[in-house]
């Protein structure tokens, strides 16, 4: 691979990363959302509250 090819690939990647927006509406459903929404979903599924989950110790300590 020549230096020109490497620079060309770097330029393409730079343009693609600059044009991709972090506020992609297609990814909105994958975000956790606000704490109260997470807590509501957890309680609706019969899980412990978010505060209880955050304050509990990790089993890997």
Backbone as JSON, one array per atom type, in Angstrom:
{
  "sequence": "XXXXXXXXXXXXXXXXXXXXXXXXXXXXXXXXXXXXXXXXXXXXXXXXXXXXXXXXXXXXX",
  "N": [[0.84, -1.18, 0.0], [0.59, 2.18, -0.82], [1.77, 5.45, 0.2], [0.0, 7.37, -0.66], [-2.4, 5.96, -0.92], [-2.84, 5.33, 1.77], [-3.16, 7.89, 2.87], [-5.45, 8.64, 1.46], [-7.36, 6.83, 2.45], [-7.36, 7.63, 5.13], [-8.37, 10.22, 4.86], [-10.94, 9.7, 3.89], [-12.06, 8.32, 6.06], [-11.92, 10.35, 7.98], [-13.7, 12.24, 6.93], [-16.1, 10.76, 6.96], [-16.39, 10.29, 9.72], [-16.69, 12.89, 10.64], [-19.06, 13.67, 9.47], [-20.96, 11.96, 10.49], [-23.55, 12.07, 12.75], [-23.92, 12.4, 16.26], [-26.38, 12.44, 17.39], [-28.2, 10.55, 16.36], [-31.32, 9.72, 15.22], [-32.15, 7.13, 14.85], [-30.88, 5.67, 16.76], [-32.05, 6.34, 19.13], [-33.79, 4.71, 20.6], [-32.09, 2.92, 21.77], [-30.81, 4.14, 23.82], [-30.53, 4.64, 27.37], [-32.12, 6.51, 28.72], [-33.76, 8.82, 30.99], [-33.23, 8.79, 34.58], [-35.58, 8.41, 36.09], [-37.22, 7.18, 34.24], [-35.86, 4.81, 33.7], [-36.04, 3.67, 36.25], [-38.81, 3.36, 36.48], [-39.32, 1.49, 34.42], [-37.84, -0.67, 35.42], [-39.19, -1.24, 37.82], [-41.69, -1.89, 36.82], [-41.16, -4.3, 35.6], [-40.79, -5.89, 37.73], [-38.37, -5.81, 38.97], [-35.71, -4.74, 41.22], [-35.53, -1.37, 42.55], [-33.95, 1.4, 40.86], [-32.27, 2.94, 42.46], [-31.73, 1.17, 44.53], [-30.4, -0.79, 43.08], [-28.14, 0.63, 42.16], [-26.89, 1.2, 44.56], [-26.17, -1.19, 45.59], [-23.62, -3.63, 46.25], [-21.06, -4.6, 43.97], [-20.63, -7.85, 42.58], [-18.09, -8.42, 41.78], [-16.13, -7.26, 43.27]],
  "CA": [[0.0, 0.0, 0.0], [1.42, 3.38, -0.92], [1.44, 6.56, 1.11], [-1.17, 8.04, -1.22], [-3.56, 5.15, -0.53], [-3.05, 5.49, 3.21], [-3.72, 9.23, 3.08], [-6.8, 8.64, 0.91], [-8.23, 6.14, 3.42], [-7.47, 8.49, 6.31], [-9.26, 11.33, 4.52], [-12.31, 9.17, 3.82], [-12.51, 8.05, 7.43], [-12.1, 11.64, 8.65], [-14.95, 12.84, 6.43], [-17.22, 9.97, 7.46], [-16.58, 10.5, 11.15], [-17.14, 14.26, 10.85], [-20.44, 13.84, 9.02], [-21.89, 11.15, 11.26], [-24.0, 12.83, 13.92], [-24.08, 11.6, 17.47], [-27.8, 12.47, 17.73], [-28.86, 9.76, 15.33], [-32.64, 9.35, 15.72], [-32.32, 5.68, 14.8], [-30.29, 5.1, 17.97], [-32.73, 6.88, 20.31], [-34.36, 3.62, 21.37], [-31.04, 2.15, 22.44], [-30.32, 4.89, 24.98], [-31.23, 4.24, 28.6], [-33.1, 7.5, 29.1], [-33.6, 9.46, 32.3], [-33.22, 7.87, 35.72], [-36.94, 8.05, 36.51], [-37.76, 6.26, 33.24], [-35.22, 3.52, 33.97], [-36.61, 3.15, 37.48], [-40.18, 2.94, 36.18], [-39.26, 0.24, 33.66], [-37.36, -1.74, 36.31], [-40.25, -1.59, 38.77], [-42.77, -2.53, 36.06], [-40.74, -5.67, 35.3], [-40.65, -6.63, 38.98], [-36.99, -5.77, 39.43], [-35.49, -3.77, 42.29], [-35.46, 0.01, 42.07], [-32.66, 1.82, 40.34], [-31.46, 3.38, 43.6], [-31.26, -0.05, 45.21], [-29.44, -1.44, 42.2], [-26.91, 1.41, 42.13], [-26.24, 1.22, 45.86], [-25.73, -2.53, 45.98], [-22.23, -3.92, 45.92], [-20.8, -5.4, 42.79], [-20.09, -9.15, 42.96], [-16.71, -8.58, 41.32], [-15.17, -6.53, 44.11]],
  "C": [[0.89, 1.25, 0.0], [0.96, 4.44, 0.07], [0.19, 7.29, 0.64], [-2.44, 7.28, -0.82], [-3.88, 5.3, 0.95], [-3.67, 6.84, 3.52], [-5.15, 9.31, 2.57], [-7.77, 7.97, 1.88], [-8.41, 6.98, 4.68], [-8.42, 9.65, 6.05], [-10.71, 10.87, 4.46], [-12.86, 8.92, 5.21], [-12.76, 9.34, 8.18], [-13.41, 12.3, 8.22], [-16.16, 12.08, 6.97], [-17.46, 10.2, 8.95], [-17.07, 11.91, 11.45], [-18.61, 14.43, 10.47], [-21.43, 12.99, 9.81], [-22.26, 11.91, 12.53], [-24.2, 11.89, 15.09], [-25.55, 11.55, 17.91], [-28.61, 11.75, 16.67], [-30.23, 9.32, 15.86], [-32.89, 7.85, 15.69], [-31.78, 5.01, 16.06], [-31.0, 5.55, 19.24], [-33.31, 5.77, 21.19], [-33.35, 2.79, 22.12], [-30.48, 2.86, 23.65], [-31.16, 4.56, 26.2], [-32.31, 5.23, 29.01], [-32.83, 8.04, 30.5], [-33.73, 8.43, 33.41], [-34.63, 7.45, 36.11], [-37.57, 7.06, 35.53], [-37.16, 4.87, 33.42], [-35.83, 2.87, 35.19], [-38.03, 2.62, 37.24], [-40.2, 1.62, 35.42], [-38.82, -0.92, 34.54], [-38.48, -2.19, 37.25], [-41.41, -2.29, 38.05], [-42.45, -3.98, 35.74], [-40.53, -6.49, 36.57], [-39.23, -6.66, 39.51], [-36.87, -4.74, 40.56], [-35.35, -2.37, 41.71], [-34.05, 0.35, 41.62], [-31.74, 2.27, 41.47], [-30.9, 2.16, 44.34], [-30.19, -0.74, 44.38], [-28.1, -0.69, 42.18], [-26.16, 1.36, 43.46], [-25.75, -0.15, 46.29], [-24.29, -2.75, 45.54], [-22.12, -4.78, 44.67], [-20.23, -6.76, 43.23], [-18.63, -9.33, 42.58], [-15.71, -7.81, 42.17], [-14.37, -7.44, 44.96]]
}
